[in-house]
Amino acid sequence: MADKFAEKKLGAEGYVYNSYGNEKYLKYAVTSVQTLRRYDASRPAAIFCTEEHRKILDQPHLKSVFQHIFILPEQNRSITGFKHNICDFMPYERNIYLDGDIVVCRDPDRLWQTFSSYPFTATGNHSADNFFGGPKGVGIIKDMLLGRRNRTLKRFGLTYLPRIQSGVMYAADYNTAKAVSDKAKEMLYRKAETHFRSRTEEAGRSEESCEWSLAMAMADLELQIHPWFNSYESVQLDFIDDFTVYDSEFKSVSCLYYKKKFVYNFRGFPVRWLQKLLIQMFTILPGSGDYHYVTPYFLHFGWYHQKKPFFQLADQIWNDLHQNGGPVASES
């Protein structure tokens, strides 16, 4: 299938969201766009959504939130259905794709300049840890001892496995996006030949992950991952309550950033006392505990046990839109 937007691109640059299922997911996407408008009032935002969500967006107080609204086909109403077919959702010449549970924290203008060198990219790390797509508990030890990760790479003719965080993706070239989409679907189809576990086995998750298959596709196609963690120029950082200084509206955000990635990786531990103990143990040596605070372009509420402040923000913005009858003005 050719680029369905090839003859009628809607602009040079724009943001793309998707929404389906429960109304709350539309609320999250609206929340994300409202925080985007604090810094970027000029670039349009498009959403691919269900007919039901389209009707909600037709209400007067929500009508101007998105500049372009499209119906998301039934077969694309899932994480893999959308992100493994991203070539079909390129309304602008250059597209930044954002998850709905993302808060924009600073002007993305410089990020657009950075992304301009890529035909296609996603944020992530150049090398995935053993937990990526694998068991999150002690089962990881068995995987490591049996060398399952290496066997997967060898079976697929890969020499490395990047770590993708697909909350932020970028596409500017249809043919490259199509190649990634096709390869990612092929990788997922061959899931039984890999060591990866289904994301649906995790608590609170109901959909399959698109990330390990996208990572393998990009490695196979020799496409560059854009660094997820990049100090002051970090594209996105996870919201971790104990690592983040913020106000209730998330207009001022600073994230604790350990310079050693190994130490920073303890941020997601759900048990606070264990997290503090591990950080204390591994920051004894001089330099290992160096840190600073950064404001990322995007704050991602991807950790299931850390989403509550985003839900509160979404309720607040949703109610404000209903009561005040319109989107917020840009503060840039």
Disulfide bonds with the S-S distance in Angstrom:
none
